[in-house]
Amino acid sequence: METYTLPLDLTIDTSFYERELPTLIHKIKNDCSWKMGNLKSVVIVNKAFKQVVLTALHPQTEIQSKQKDNWVNFHILDGCVKIRIQKQTTTLERGQKFTLYDKIKYSLEAINETFLLITISPLMNNR
């Protein structure tokens, strides 16, 4: 997984979404590994209190995971995914966000080429 270091004066705000993120997505689309069909992720923030990862998925790529003592937010930047939690399935499309707070198993499956931001932070006592 590649790590992208944000400039010191840049935070994940409107300027990041407008300037930096399109550049990163373009870079992923031109990456040889991505073109060969591999999943591609870029770590954008890697702090003790928060991790943000830009992930690119090819159609029908599935990620299975079990959430730990944290919350996980999925922000679909482009494309569409199915998220399965136990026996329930929800479809998330461009612009939608979805947050998980409990220790559960889940899976994400890309319906088409999908780019999403995954934010992971520790659970606080009062959500």
Secondary structure, 3 states (H helix, E strand, C coil): CEECCCCCCCCCCHHHHHHHHHHHHHHHHCCHHHHCCCCEEEEEEECCCCEEEEEEECCCCEEEEECCCEEEEEEEEECEEEEEECCEEEEEECCCEEEECCCCEEEEEECCCEEEEEEEEECCCCC
